[in-house]
Amino acid sequence: MRDGSTFNNNAFRDSVWEPALEKAGVKYRVPYALRHSHAAWTLAMGISPERVIFRMGHGSKQMVYEVYGQYIHGIENDKEKIRGYFGEDFS
């Protein structure tokens, strides 16, 4: 946490997450939604499913595609924009 205290989900949501969403003009989403975004972006960019599995701690490609595969439809054409935003280090 910003003040050096131990991570606390409620404190993070209240003091970091919600203010960041408000400042960005984004409607509220649970922080857990970032996992879906990360998985979808990496799959859309063509990063190997094995790497996604490793990063996210999942056990199989099937699970990754069943849970996150639905999110890549429509963004696969944006892979260069995603890479440009995050840079080469993202992969």
PyMOL Python script that loads the backbone (N, CA, C, O; Angstrom):
from pymol import cmd

cmd.read_pdbstr("""\
ATOM      1  N   MET A   1       0.838  -1.174   0.000  1.00  0.00           N
ATOM      2  CA  MET A   1       0.000   0.000   0.000  1.00  0.00           C
ATOM      3  C   MET A   1       0.888   1.243   0.000  1.00  0.00           C
ATOM      4  O   MET A   1       2.074   1.179   0.322  1.00  0.00           O
ATOM      5  N   ARG A   2       0.302   2.341  -0.358  1.00  0.00           N
ATOM      6  CA  ARG A   2       1.069   3.584  -0.453  1.00  0.00           C
ATOM      7  C   ARG A   2       1.729   3.977   0.852  1.00  0.00           C
ATOM      8  O   ARG A   2       2.825   4.536   0.853  1.00  0.00           O
ATOM      9  N   ASP A   3       1.069   3.689   1.965  1.00  0.00           N
ATOM     10  CA  ASP A   3       1.606   4.095   3.259  1.00  0.00           C
ATOM     11  C   ASP A   3       2.550   3.048   3.859  1.00  0.00           C
ATOM     12  O   ASP A   3       3.009   3.204   4.991  1.00  0.00           O
ATOM     13  N   GLY A   4       2.841   1.983   3.106  1.00  0.00           N
ATOM     14  CA  GLY A   4       3.745   0.945   3.579  1.00  0.00           C
ATOM     15  C   GLY A   4       3.066  -0.147   4.386  1.00  0.00           C
ATOM     16  O   GLY A   4       3.723  -1.078   4.850  1.00  0.00           O
ATOM     17  N   SER A   5       1.760  -0.041   4.556  1.00  0.00           N
ATOM     18  CA  SER A   5       1.042  -1.061   5.325  1.00  0.00           C
ATOM     19  C   SER A   5       0.852  -2.326   4.490  1.00  0.00           C
ATOM     20  O   SER A   5       1.027  -2.317   3.272  1.00  0.00           O
ATOM     21  N   THR A   6       0.494  -3.401   5.164  1.00  0.00           N
ATOM     22  CA  THR A   6       0.232  -4.671   4.508  1.00  0.00           C
ATOM     23  C   THR A   6      -0.949  -4.521   3.558  1.00  0.00           C
ATOM     24  O   THR A   6      -1.894  -3.784   3.841  1.00  0.00           O
ATOM     25  N   PHE A   7      -0.890  -5.228   2.422  1.00  0.00           N
ATOM     26  CA  PHE A   7      -1.974  -5.149   1.447  1.00  0.00           C
ATOM     27  C   PHE A   7      -3.283  -5.591   2.078  1.00  0.00           C
ATOM     28  O   PHE A   7      -3.352  -6.602   2.777  1.00  0.00           O
ATOM     29  N   ASN A   8      -4.296  -4.825   1.819  1.00  0.00           N
ATOM     30  CA  ASN A   8      -5.637  -5.107   2.281  1.00  0.00           C
ATOM     31  C   ASN A   8      -6.571  -4.785   1.124  1.00  0.00           C
ATOM     32  O   ASN A   8      -6.586  -3.655   0.635  1.00  0.00           O
ATOM     33  N   ASN A   9      -7.345  -5.763   0.684  1.00  0.00           N
ATOM     34  CA  ASN A   9      -8.193  -5.587  -0.488  1.00  0.00           C
ATOM     35  C   ASN A   9      -9.139  -4.390  -0.353  1.00  0.00           C
ATOM     36  O   ASN A   9      -9.278  -3.604  -1.290  1.00  0.00           O
ATOM     37  N   ASN A  10      -9.779  -4.250   0.787  1.00  0.00           N
ATOM     38  CA  ASN A  10     -10.709  -3.133   0.967  1.00  0.00           C
ATOM     39  C   ASN A  10      -9.997  -1.792   0.939  1.00  0.00           C
ATOM     40  O   ASN A  10     -10.486  -0.838   0.334  1.00  0.00           O
ATOM     41  N   ALA A  11      -8.846  -1.715   1.588  1.00  0.00           N
ATOM     42  CA  ALA A  11      -8.082  -0.467   1.598  1.00  0.00           C
ATOM     43  C   ALA A  11      -7.592  -0.134   0.184  1.00  0.00           C
ATOM     44  O   ALA A  11      -7.624   1.026  -0.226  1.00  0.00           O
ATOM     45  N   PHE A  12      -7.141  -1.140  -0.554  1.00  0.00           N
ATOM     46  CA  PHE A  12      -6.705  -0.919  -1.934  1.00  0.00           C
ATOM     47  C   PHE A  12      -7.857  -0.393  -2.774  1.00  0.00           C
ATOM     48  O   PHE A  12      -7.709   0.589  -3.503  1.00  0.00           O
ATOM     49  N   ARG A  13      -8.999  -1.049  -2.668  1.00  0.00           N
ATOM     50  CA  ARG A  13     -10.160  -0.632  -3.459  1.00  0.00           C
ATOM     51  C   ARG A  13     -10.552   0.804  -3.132  1.00  0.00           C
ATOM     52  O   ARG A  13     -10.810   1.603  -4.031  1.00  0.00           O
ATOM     53  N   ASP A  14     -10.594   1.127  -1.841  1.00  0.00           N
ATOM     54  CA  ASP A  14     -11.052   2.455  -1.428  1.00  0.00           C
ATOM     55  C   ASP A  14     -10.039   3.567  -1.688  1.00  0.00           C
ATOM     56  O   ASP A  14     -10.415   4.670  -2.085  1.00  0.00           O
ATOM     57  N   SER A  15      -8.753   3.281  -1.466  1.00  0.00           N
ATOM     58  CA  SER A  15      -7.767   4.360  -1.539  1.00  0.00           C
ATOM     59  C   SER A  15      -7.019   4.439  -2.862  1.00  0.00           C
ATOM     60  O   SER A  15      -6.438   5.477  -3.177  1.00  0.00           O
ATOM     61  N   VAL A  16      -7.023   3.359  -3.644  1.00  0.00           N
ATOM     62  CA  VAL A  16      -6.264   3.356  -4.894  1.00  0.00           C
ATOM     63  C   VAL A  16      -7.166   3.092  -6.099  1.00  0.00           C
ATOM     64  O   VAL A  16      -7.210   3.885  -7.039  1.00  0.00           O
ATOM     65  N   TRP A  17      -7.878   1.978  -6.060  1.00  0.00           N
ATOM     66  CA  TRP A  17      -8.629   1.520  -7.227  1.00  0.00           C
ATOM     67  C   TRP A  17      -9.750   2.485  -7.621  1.00  0.00           C
ATOM     68  O   TRP A  17      -9.789   2.968  -8.753  1.00  0.00           O
ATOM     69  N   GLU A  18     -10.654   2.760  -6.691  1.00  0.00           N
ATOM     70  CA  GLU A  18     -11.793   3.616  -7.021  1.00  0.00           C
ATOM     71  C   GLU A  18     -11.366   5.026  -7.430  1.00  0.00           C
ATOM     72  O   GLU A  18     -11.910   5.554  -8.400  1.00  0.00           O
ATOM     73  N   PRO A  19     -10.413   5.660  -6.733  1.00  0.00           N
ATOM     74  CA  PRO A  19      -9.957   6.976  -7.187  1.00  0.00           C
ATOM     75  C   PRO A  19      -9.324   6.939  -8.590  1.00  0.00           C
ATOM     76  O   PRO A  19      -9.491   7.875  -9.371  1.00  0.00           O
ATOM     77  N   ALA A  20      -8.602   5.861  -8.903  1.00  0.00           N
ATOM     78  CA  ALA A  20      -7.976   5.756 -10.226  1.00  0.00           C
ATOM     79  C   ALA A  20      -9.039   5.630 -11.319  1.00  0.00           C
ATOM     80  O   ALA A  20      -8.931   6.262 -12.370  1.00  0.00           O
ATOM     81  N   LEU A  21     -10.061   4.816 -11.071  1.00  0.00           N
ATOM     82  CA  LEU A  21     -11.144   4.679 -12.051  1.00  0.00           C
ATOM     83  C   LEU A  21     -11.873   6.002 -12.240  1.00  0.00           C
ATOM     84  O   LEU A  21     -12.184   6.394 -13.365  1.00  0.00           O
ATOM     85  N   GLU A  22     -12.142   6.680 -11.143  1.00  0.00           N
ATOM     86  CA  GLU A  22     -12.828   7.968 -11.221  1.00  0.00           C
ATOM     87  C   GLU A  22     -12.004   8.981 -12.011  1.00  0.00           C
ATOM     88  O   GLU A  22     -12.536   9.684 -12.869  1.00  0.00           O
ATOM     89  N   LYS A  23     -10.723   9.053 -11.724  1.00  0.00           N
ATOM     90  CA  LYS A  23      -9.843   9.992 -12.427  1.00  0.00           C
ATOM     91  C   LYS A  23      -9.769   9.679 -13.917  1.00  0.00           C
ATOM     92  O   LYS A  23      -9.678  10.585 -14.746  1.00  0.00           O
ATOM     93  N   ALA A  24      -9.807   8.385 -14.253  1.00  0.00           N
ATOM     94  CA  ALA A  24      -9.746   7.970 -15.658  1.00  0.00           C
ATOM     95  C   ALA A  24     -11.095   8.078 -16.355  1.00  0.00           C
ATOM     96  O   ALA A  24     -11.173   7.954 -17.578  1.00  0.00           O
ATOM     97  N   GLY A  25     -12.148   8.305 -15.596  1.00  0.00           N
ATOM     98  CA  GLY A  25     -13.480   8.403 -16.182  1.00  0.00           C
ATOM     99  C   GLY A  25     -14.040   7.054 -16.591  1.00  0.00           C
ATOM    100  O   GLY A  25     -14.828   6.958 -17.532  1.00  0.00           O
ATOM    101  N   VAL A  26     -13.627   6.003 -15.877  1.00  0.00           N
ATOM    102  CA  VAL A  26     -14.061   4.640 -16.197  1.00  0.00           C
ATOM    103  C   VAL A  26     -15.086   4.212 -15.155  1.00  0.00           C
ATOM    104  O   VAL A  26     -14.893   4.429 -13.959  1.00  0.00           O
ATOM    105  N   LYS A  27     -16.184   3.599 -15.618  1.00  0.00           N
ATOM    106  CA  LYS A  27     -17.179   3.125 -14.649  1.00  0.00           C
ATOM    107  C   LYS A  27     -16.570   2.019 -13.792  1.00  0.00           C
ATOM    108  O   LYS A  27     -15.616   1.356 -14.199  1.00  0.00           O
ATOM    109  N   TYR A  28     -17.129   1.833 -12.612  1.00  0.00           N
ATOM    110  CA  TYR A  28     -16.556   0.886 -11.660  1.00  0.00           C
ATOM    111  C   TYR A  28     -16.532  -0.537 -12.201  1.00  0.00           C
ATOM    112  O   TYR A  28     -17.492  -1.018 -12.803  1.00  0.00           O
ATOM    113  N   ARG A  29     -15.412  -1.181 -11.967  1.00  0.00           N
ATOM    114  CA  ARG A  29     -15.215  -2.601 -12.238  1.00  0.00           C
ATOM    115  C   ARG A  29     -14.432  -3.156 -11.066  1.00  0.00           C
ATOM    116  O   ARG A  29     -13.636  -2.447 -10.451  1.00  0.00           O
ATOM    117  N   VAL A  30     -14.658  -4.419 -10.759  1.00  0.00           N
ATOM    118  CA  VAL A  30     -13.893  -5.024  -9.669  1.00  0.00           C
ATOM    119  C   VAL A  30     -12.446  -5.196 -10.122  1.00  0.00           C
ATOM    120  O   VAL A  30     -12.202  -5.467 -11.298  1.00  0.00           O
ATOM    121  N   PRO A  31     -11.485  -5.044  -9.218  1.00  0.00           N
ATOM    122  CA  PRO A  31     -10.080  -5.194  -9.597  1.00  0.00           C
ATOM    123  C   PRO A  31      -9.771  -6.547 -10.249  1.00  0.00           C
ATOM    124  O   PRO A  31      -8.875  -6.645 -11.088  1.00  0.00           O
ATOM    125  N   TYR A  32     -10.503  -7.572  -9.864  1.00  0.00           N
ATOM    126  CA  TYR A  32     -10.287  -8.907 -10.428  1.00  0.00           C
ATOM    127  C   TYR A  32     -10.466  -8.927 -11.946  1.00  0.00           C
ATOM    128  O   TYR A  32      -9.918  -9.795 -12.625  1.00  0.00           O
ATOM    129  N   ALA A  33     -11.233  -7.967 -12.480  1.00  0.00           N
ATOM    130  CA  ALA A  33     -11.464  -7.893 -13.921  1.00  0.00           C
ATOM    131  C   ALA A  33     -10.161  -7.700 -14.692  1.00  0.00           C
ATOM    132  O   ALA A  33     -10.099  -7.995 -15.885  1.00  0.00           O
ATOM    133  N   LEU A  34      -9.119  -7.208 -14.020  1.00  0.00           N
ATOM    134  CA  LEU A  34      -7.828  -7.036 -14.691  1.00  0.00           C
ATOM    135  C   LEU A  34      -7.269  -8.363 -15.194  1.00  0.00           C
ATOM    136  O   LEU A  34      -6.569  -8.395 -16.206  1.00  0.00           O
ATOM    137  N   ARG A  35      -7.570  -9.451 -14.502  1.00  0.00           N
ATOM    138  CA  ARG A  35      -7.115 -10.771 -14.960  1.00  0.00           C
ATOM    139  C   ARG A  35      -7.692 -11.080 -16.334  1.00  0.00           C
ATOM    140  O   ARG A  35      -6.989 -11.593 -17.204  1.00  0.00           O
ATOM    141  N   HIS A  36      -8.967 -10.770 -16.530  1.00  0.00           N
ATOM    142  CA  HIS A  36      -9.608 -11.025 -17.810  1.00  0.00           C
ATOM    143  C   HIS A  36      -8.974 -10.168 -18.907  1.00  0.00           C
ATOM    144  O   HIS A  36      -8.707 -10.648 -20.009  1.00  0.00           O
ATOM    145  N   SER A  37      -8.741  -8.910 -18.592  1.00  0.00           N
ATOM    146  CA  SER A  37      -8.116  -8.022 -19.577  1.00  0.00           C
ATOM    147  C   SER A  37      -6.717  -8.513 -19.930  1.00  0.00           C
ATOM    148  O   SER A  37      -6.362  -8.585 -21.107  1.00  0.00           O
ATOM    149  N   HIS A  38      -5.931  -8.846 -18.928  1.00  0.00           N
ATOM    150  CA  HIS A  38      -4.572  -9.321 -19.175  1.00  0.00           C
ATOM    151  C   HIS A  38      -4.579 -10.577 -20.044  1.00  0.00           C
ATOM    152  O   HIS A  38      -3.835 -10.663 -21.021  1.00  0.00           O
ATOM    153  N   ALA A  39      -5.405 -11.532 -19.694  1.00  0.00           N
ATOM    154  CA  ALA A  39      -5.462 -12.782 -20.462  1.00  0.00           C
ATOM    155  C   ALA A  39      -5.912 -12.523 -21.896  1.00  0.00           C
ATOM    156  O   ALA A  39      -5.316 -13.044 -22.838  1.00  0.00           O
ATOM    157  N   ALA A  40      -6.954 -11.725 -22.063  1.00  0.00           N
ATOM    158  CA  ALA A  40      -7.465 -11.449 -23.405  1.00  0.00           C
ATOM    159  C   ALA A  40      -6.430 -10.724 -24.254  1.00  0.00           C
ATOM    160  O   ALA A  40      -6.229 -11.068 -25.418  1.00  0.00           O
ATOM    161  N   TRP A  41      -5.769  -9.718 -23.674  1.00  0.00           N
ATOM    162  CA  TRP A  41      -4.764  -8.971 -24.430  1.00  0.00           C
ATOM    163  C   TRP A  41      -3.599  -9.863 -24.834  1.00  0.00           C
ATOM    164  O   TRP A  41      -3.133  -9.799 -25.972  1.00  0.00           O
ATOM    165  N   THR A  42      -3.128 -10.693 -23.914  1.00  0.00           N
ATOM    166  CA  THR A  42      -1.987 -11.544 -24.249  1.00  0.00           C
ATOM    167  C   THR A  42      -2.369 -12.561 -25.315  1.00  0.00           C
ATOM    168  O   THR A  42      -1.589 -12.804 -26.236  1.00  0.00           O
ATOM    169  N   LEU A  43      -3.546 -13.159 -25.211  1.00  0.00           N
ATOM    170  CA  LEU A  43      -3.975 -14.123 -26.233  1.00  0.00           C
ATOM    171  C   LEU A  43      -4.178 -13.430 -27.581  1.00  0.00           C
ATOM    172  O   LEU A  43      -3.788 -13.967 -28.618  1.00  0.00           O
ATOM    173  N   ALA A  44      -4.784 -12.244 -27.574  1.00  0.00           N
ATOM    174  CA  ALA A  44      -5.010 -11.512 -28.823  1.00  0.00           C
ATOM    175  C   ALA A  44      -3.703 -11.116 -29.489  1.00  0.00           C
ATOM    176  O   ALA A  44      -3.626 -11.035 -30.715  1.00  0.00           O
ATOM    177  N   MET A  45      -2.671 -10.869 -28.681  1.00  0.00           N
ATOM    178  CA  MET A  45      -1.364 -10.489 -29.224  1.00  0.00           C
ATOM    179  C   MET A  45      -0.585 -11.687 -29.737  1.00  0.00           C
ATOM    180  O   MET A  45       0.481 -11.535 -30.334  1.00  0.00           O
ATOM    181  N   GLY A  46      -1.121 -12.885 -29.504  1.00  0.00           N
ATOM    182  CA  GLY A  46      -0.448 -14.072 -30.003  1.00  0.00           C
ATOM    183  C   GLY A  46       0.578 -14.663 -29.046  1.00  0.00           C
ATOM    184  O   GLY A  46       1.378 -15.512 -29.441  1.00  0.00           O
ATOM    185  N   ILE A  47       0.562 -14.226 -27.802  1.00  0.00           N
ATOM    186  CA  ILE A  47       1.464 -14.807 -26.805  1.00  0.00           C
ATOM    187  C   ILE A  47       1.008 -16.229 -26.539  1.00  0.00           C
ATOM    188  O   ILE A  47      -0.191 -16.497 -26.461  1.00  0.00           O
ATOM    189  N   SER A  48       1.946 -17.127 -26.402  1.00  0.00           N
ATOM    190  CA  SER A  48       1.601 -18.543 -26.289  1.00  0.00           C
ATOM    191  C   SER A  48       0.711 -18.807 -25.078  1.00  0.00           C
ATOM    192  O   SER A  48       0.910 -18.227 -24.010  1.00  0.00           O
ATOM    193  N   PRO A  49      -0.268 -19.686 -25.254  1.00  0.00           N
ATOM    194  CA  PRO A  49      -1.137 -20.036 -24.138  1.00  0.00           C
ATOM    195  C   PRO A  49      -0.357 -20.599 -22.950  1.00  0.00           C
ATOM    196  O   PRO A  49      -0.755 -20.417 -21.800  1.00  0.00           O
ATOM    197  N   GLU A  50       0.753 -21.281 -23.230  1.00  0.00           N
ATOM    198  CA  GLU A  50       1.571 -21.813 -22.134  1.00  0.00           C
ATOM    199  C   GLU A  50       2.093 -20.682 -21.244  1.00  0.00           C
ATOM    200  O   GLU A  50       2.142 -20.808 -20.020  1.00  0.00           O
ATOM    201  N   ARG A  51       2.477 -19.587 -21.876  1.00  0.00           N
ATOM    202  CA  ARG A  51       2.971 -18.448 -21.105  1.00  0.00           C
ATOM    203  C   ARG A  51       1.850 -17.811 -20.290  1.00  0.00           C
ATOM    204  O   ARG A  51       2.059 -17.402 -19.148  1.00  0.00           O
ATOM    205  N   VAL A  52       0.662 -17.731 -20.882  1.00  0.00           N
ATOM    206  CA  VAL A  52      -0.491 -17.185 -20.162  1.00  0.00           C
ATOM    207  C   VAL A  52      -0.809 -18.077 -18.959  1.00  0.00           C
ATOM    208  O   VAL A  52      -1.080 -17.580 -17.866  1.00  0.00           O
ATOM    209  N   ILE A  53      -0.774 -19.388 -19.168  1.00  0.00           N
ATOM    210  CA  ILE A  53      -1.026 -20.343 -18.084  1.00  0.00           C
ATOM    211  C   ILE A  53      -0.031 -20.116 -16.955  1.00  0.00           C
ATOM    212  O   ILE A  53      -0.411 -20.071 -15.785  1.00  0.00           O
ATOM    213  N   PHE A  54       1.243 -19.974 -17.306  1.00  0.00           N
ATOM    214  CA  PHE A  54       2.278 -19.767 -16.296  1.00  0.00           C
ATOM    215  C   PHE A  54       2.059 -18.461 -15.539  1.00  0.00           C
ATOM    216  O   PHE A  54       2.124 -18.427 -14.310  1.00  0.00           O
ATOM    217  N   ARG A  55       1.799 -17.387 -16.284  1.00  0.00           N
ATOM    218  CA  ARG A  55       1.617 -16.076 -15.659  1.00  0.00           C
ATOM    219  C   ARG A  55       0.447 -16.053 -14.686  1.00  0.00           C
ATOM    220  O   ARG A  55       0.510 -15.421 -13.632  1.00  0.00           O
ATOM    221  N   MET A  56      -0.624 -16.755 -15.058  1.00  0.00           N
ATOM    222  CA  MET A  56      -1.852 -16.651 -14.285  1.00  0.00           C
ATOM    223  C   MET A  56      -2.063 -17.797 -13.309  1.00  0.00           C
ATOM    224  O   MET A  56      -3.000 -17.774 -12.511  1.00  0.00           O
ATOM    225  N   GLY A  57      -1.198 -18.796 -13.369  1.00  0.00           N
ATOM    226  CA  GLY A  57      -1.297 -19.896 -12.421  1.00  0.00           C
ATOM    227  C   GLY A  57      -2.381 -20.903 -12.722  1.00  0.00           C
ATOM    228  O   GLY A  57      -2.860 -21.590 -11.820  1.00  0.00           O
ATOM    229  N   HIS A  58      -2.778 -21.001 -13.991  1.00  0.00           N
ATOM    230  CA  HIS A  58      -3.799 -21.974 -14.375  1.00  0.00           C
ATOM    231  C   HIS A  58      -3.157 -23.313 -14.713  1.00  0.00           C
ATOM    232  O   HIS A  58      -1.939 -23.417 -14.854  1.00  0.00           O
ATOM    233  N   GLY A  59      -3.999 -24.332 -14.841  1.00  0.00           N
ATOM    234  CA  GLY A  59      -3.491 -25.677 -15.067  1.00  0.00           C
ATOM    235  C   GLY A  59      -3.537 -26.156 -16.502  1.00  0.00           C
ATOM    236  O   GLY A  59      -2.861 -27.127 -16.841  1.00  0.00           O
ATOM    237  N   SER A  60      -4.321 -25.501 -17.369  1.00  0.00           N
ATOM    238  CA  SER A  60      -4.448 -26.038 -18.729  1.00  0.00           C
ATOM    239  C   SER A  60      -4.827 -24.953 -19.731  1.00  0.00           C
ATOM    240  O   SER A  60      -5.392 -23.918 -19.378  1.00  0.00           O
ATOM    241  N   LYS A  61      -4.497 -25.222 -20.992  1.00  0.00           N
ATOM    242  CA  LYS A  61      -4.897 -24.326 -22.081  1.00  0.00           C
ATOM    243  C   LYS A  61      -6.419 -24.287 -22.192  1.00  0.00           C
ATOM    244  O   LYS A  61      -7.013 -23.238 -22.440  1.00  0.00           O
ATOM    245  N   GLN A  62      -7.028 -25.441 -22.004  1.00  0.00           N
ATOM    246  CA  GLN A  62      -8.480 -25.520 -22.133  1.00  0.00           C
ATOM    247  C   GLN A  62      -9.154 -24.528 -21.178  1.00  0.00           C
ATOM    248  O   GLN A  62     -10.084 -23.817 -21.561  1.00  0.00           O
ATOM    249  N   MET A  63      -8.679 -24.493 -19.951  1.00  0.00           N
ATOM    250  CA  MET A  63      -9.256 -23.583 -18.965  1.00  0.00           C
ATOM    251  C   MET A  63      -9.075 -22.129 -19.397  1.00  0.00           C
ATOM    252  O   MET A  63      -9.997 -21.322 -19.285  1.00  0.00           O
ATOM    253  N   VAL A  64      -7.877 -21.803 -19.892  1.00  0.00           N
ATOM    254  CA  VAL A  64      -7.600 -20.432 -20.335  1.00  0.00           C
ATOM    255  C   VAL A  64      -8.542 -20.043 -21.469  1.00  0.00           C
ATOM    256  O   VAL A  64      -9.117 -18.955 -21.447  1.00  0.00           O
ATOM    257  N   TYR A  65      -8.706 -20.918 -22.458  1.00  0.00           N
ATOM    258  CA  TYR A  65      -9.578 -20.587 -23.582  1.00  0.00           C
ATOM    259  C   TYR A  65     -11.056 -20.583 -23.198  1.00  0.00           C
ATOM    260  O   TYR A  65     -11.821 -19.764 -23.707  1.00  0.00           O
ATOM    261  N   GLU A  66     -11.464 -21.481 -22.310  1.00  0.00           N
ATOM    262  CA  GLU A  66     -12.864 -21.500 -21.892  1.00  0.00           C
ATOM    263  C   GLU A  66     -13.236 -20.239 -21.113  1.00  0.00           C
ATOM    264  O   GLU A  66     -14.314 -19.677 -21.308  1.00  0.00           O
ATOM    265  N   VAL A  67     -12.346 -19.805 -20.240  1.00  0.00           N
ATOM    266  CA  VAL A  67     -12.662 -18.651 -19.398  1.00  0.00           C
ATOM    267  C   VAL A  67     -12.377 -17.334 -20.110  1.00  0.00           C
ATOM    268  O   VAL A  67     -13.208 -16.425 -20.085  1.00  0.00           O
ATOM    269  N   TYR A  68     -11.212 -17.223 -20.744  1.00  0.00           N
ATOM    270  CA  TYR A  68     -10.787 -15.940 -21.304  1.00  0.00           C
ATOM    271  C   TYR A  68     -10.932 -15.834 -22.818  1.00  0.00           C
ATOM    272  O   TYR A  68     -10.892 -14.732 -23.365  1.00  0.00           O
ATOM    273  N   GLY A  69     -11.098 -16.952 -23.493  1.00  0.00           N
ATOM    274  CA  GLY A  69     -11.201 -16.936 -24.950  1.00  0.00           C
ATOM    275  C   GLY A  69     -12.335 -16.091 -25.470  1.00  0.00           C
ATOM    276  O   GLY A  69     -12.234 -15.486 -26.537  1.00  0.00           O
ATOM    277  N   GLN A  70     -13.426 -16.047 -24.708  1.00  0.00           N
ATOM    278  CA  GLN A  70     -14.579 -15.258 -25.144  1.00  0.00           C
ATOM    279  C   GLN A  70     -14.274 -13.760 -25.195  1.00  0.00           C
ATOM    280  O   GLN A  70     -14.954 -13.009 -25.894  1.00  0.00           O
ATOM    281  N   TYR A  71     -13.268 -13.336 -24.466  1.00  0.00           N
ATOM    282  CA  TYR A  71     -12.947 -11.907 -24.414  1.00  0.00           C
ATOM    283  C   TYR A  71     -12.086 -11.438 -25.577  1.00  0.00           C
ATOM    284  O   TYR A  71     -11.961 -10.233 -25.799  1.00  0.00           O
ATOM    285  N   ILE A  72     -11.487 -12.364 -26.327  1.00  0.00           N
ATOM    286  CA  ILE A  72     -10.591 -11.918 -27.396  1.00  0.00           C
ATOM    287  C   ILE A  72     -11.315 -11.605 -28.693  1.00  0.00           C
ATOM    288  O   ILE A  72     -10.751 -10.960 -29.576  1.00  0.00           O
ATOM    289  N   HIS A  73     -12.561 -12.055 -28.820  1.00  0.00           N
ATOM    290  CA  HIS A  73     -13.307 -11.772 -30.047  1.00  0.00           C
ATOM    291  C   HIS A  73     -13.505 -10.270 -30.188  1.00  0.00           C
ATOM    292  O   HIS A  73     -14.071  -9.617 -29.311  1.00  0.00           O
ATOM    293  N   GLY A  74     -13.035  -9.739 -31.297  1.00  0.00           N
ATOM    294  CA  GLY A  74     -13.159  -8.315 -31.553  1.00  0.00           C
ATOM    295  C   GLY A  74     -11.913  -7.518 -31.212  1.00  0.00           C
ATOM    296  O   GLY A  74     -11.751  -6.400 -31.700  1.00  0.00           O
ATOM    297  N   ILE A  75     -11.030  -8.061 -30.386  1.00  0.00           N
ATOM    298  CA  ILE A  75      -9.815  -7.299 -30.075  1.00  0.00           C
ATOM    299  C   ILE A  75      -8.587  -7.849 -30.786  1.00  0.00           C
ATOM    300  O   ILE A  75      -7.523  -7.230 -30.753  1.00  0.00           O
ATOM    301  N   GLU A  76      -8.725  -9.008 -31.430  1.00  0.00           N
ATOM    302  CA  GLU A  76      -7.540  -9.560 -32.085  1.00  0.00           C
ATOM    303  C   GLU A  76      -7.009  -8.641 -33.186  1.00  0.00           C
ATOM    304  O   GLU A  76      -5.822  -8.685 -33.506  1.00  0.00           O
ATOM    305  N   ASN A  77      -7.870  -7.817 -33.761  1.00  0.00           N
ATOM    306  CA  ASN A  77      -7.422  -6.859 -34.774  1.00  0.00           C
ATOM    307  C   ASN A  77      -6.700  -5.661 -34.170  1.00  0.00           C
ATOM    308  O   ASN A  77      -6.094  -4.867 -34.890  1.00  0.00           O
ATOM    309  N   ASP A  78      -6.767  -5.533 -32.857  1.00  0.00           N
ATOM    310  CA  ASP A  78      -6.120  -4.420 -32.164  1.00  0.00           C
ATOM    311  C   ASP A  78      -4.772  -4.800 -31.574  1.00  0.00           C
ATOM    312  O   ASP A  78      -4.228  -4.057 -30.757  1.00  0.00           O
ATOM    313  N   LYS A  79      -4.230  -5.928 -31.967  1.00  0.00           N
ATOM    314  CA  LYS A  79      -3.015  -6.412 -31.314  1.00  0.00           C
ATOM    315  C   LYS A  79      -1.860  -5.425 -31.439  1.00  0.00           C
ATOM    316  O   LYS A  79      -1.086  -5.283 -30.492  1.00  0.00           O
ATOM    317  N   GLU A  80      -1.716  -4.749 -32.553  1.00  0.00           N
ATOM    318  CA  GLU A  80      -0.630  -3.780 -32.705  1.00  0.00           C
ATOM    319  C   GLU A  80      -0.859  -2.550 -31.822  1.00  0.00           C
ATOM    320  O   GLU A  80       0.095  -1.981 -31.291  1.00  0.00           O
ATOM    321  N   LYS A  81      -2.115  -2.142 -31.667  1.00  0.00           N
ATOM    322  CA  LYS A  81      -2.423  -1.025 -30.771  1.00  0.00           C
ATOM    323  C   LYS A  81      -2.097  -1.403 -29.325  1.00  0.00           C
ATOM    324  O   LYS A  81      -1.540  -0.602 -28.574  1.00  0.00           O
ATOM    325  N   ILE A  82      -2.450  -2.632 -28.945  1.00  0.00           N
ATOM    326  CA  ILE A  82      -2.171  -3.103 -27.583  1.00  0.00           C
ATOM    327  C   ILE A  82      -0.665  -3.139 -27.353  1.00  0.00           C
ATOM    328  O   ILE A  82      -0.174  -2.657 -26.332  1.00  0.00           O
ATOM    329  N   ARG A  83       0.060  -3.711 -28.303  1.00  0.00           N
ATOM    330  CA  ARG A  83       1.522  -3.791 -28.182  1.00  0.00           C
ATOM    331  C   ARG A  83       2.129  -2.388 -28.139  1.00  0.00           C
ATOM    332  O   ARG A  83       3.067  -2.142 -27.380  1.00  0.00           O
ATOM    333  N   GLY A  84       1.601  -1.470 -28.946  1.00  0.00           N
ATOM    334  CA  GLY A  84       2.106  -0.105 -28.938  1.00  0.00           C
ATOM    335  C   GLY A  84       1.868   0.592 -27.616  1.00  0.00           C
ATOM    336  O   GLY A  84       2.688   1.389 -27.161  1.00  0.00           O
ATOM    337  N   TYR A  85       0.747   0.286 -27.007  1.00  0.00           N
ATOM    338  CA  TYR A  85       0.418   0.904 -25.714  1.00  0.00           C
ATOM    339  C   TYR A  85       1.301   0.352 -24.601  1.00  0.00           C
ATOM    340  O   TYR A  85       1.848   1.113 -23.803  1.00  0.00           O
ATOM    341  N   PHE A  86       1.438  -0.966 -24.549  1.00  0.00           N
ATOM    342  CA  PHE A  86       2.189  -1.600 -23.469  1.00  0.00           C
ATOM    343  C   PHE A  86       3.667  -1.773 -23.773  1.00  0.00           C
ATOM    344  O   PHE A  86       4.480  -1.899 -22.858  1.00  0.00           O
ATOM    345  N   GLY A  87       4.017  -1.781 -25.046  1.00  0.00           N
ATOM    346  CA  GLY A  87       5.406  -1.956 -25.421  1.00  0.00           C
ATOM    347  C   GLY A  87       5.791  -3.432 -25.567  1.00  0.00           C
ATOM    348  O   GLY A  87       5.037  -4.332 -25.197  1.00  0.00           O
ATOM    349  N   GLU A  88       6.950  -3.639 -26.102  1.00  0.00           N
ATOM    350  CA  GLU A  88       7.432  -4.998 -26.354  1.00  0.00           C
ATOM    351  C   GLU A  88       7.610  -5.797 -25.079  1.00  0.00           C
ATOM    352  O   GLU A  88       7.496  -7.022 -25.102  1.00  0.00           O
ATOM    353  N   ASP A  89       7.888  -5.132 -23.963  1.00  0.00           N
ATOM    354  CA  ASP A  89       8.093  -5.847 -22.700  1.00  0.00           C
ATOM    355  C   ASP A  89       6.851  -6.535 -22.189  1.00  0.00           C
ATOM    356  O   ASP A  89       6.944  -7.420 -21.339  1.00  0.00           O
ATOM    357  N   PHE A  90       5.694  -6.152 -22.684  1.00  0.00           N
ATOM    358  CA  PHE A  90       4.435  -6.752 -22.240  1.00  0.00           C
ATOM    359  C   PHE A  90       4.399  -8.226 -22.553  1.00  0.00           C
ATOM    360  O   PHE A  90       3.858  -9.014 -21.777  1.00  0.00           O
ATOM    361  N   SER A  91       4.965  -8.610 -23.675  1.00  0.00           N
ATOM    362  CA  SER A  91       4.893 -10.020 -24.074  1.00  0.00           C
ATOM    363  C   SER A  91       5.918 -10.812 -23.313  1.00  0.00           C
ATOM    364  O   SER A  91       6.026 -12.024 -23.500  1.00  0.00           O
TER     365      SER A  91
END
""", "prot")
cmd.dss("prot")
cmd.show_as("cartoon", "prot")
cmd.util.cbc("prot")
cmd.orient("prot")
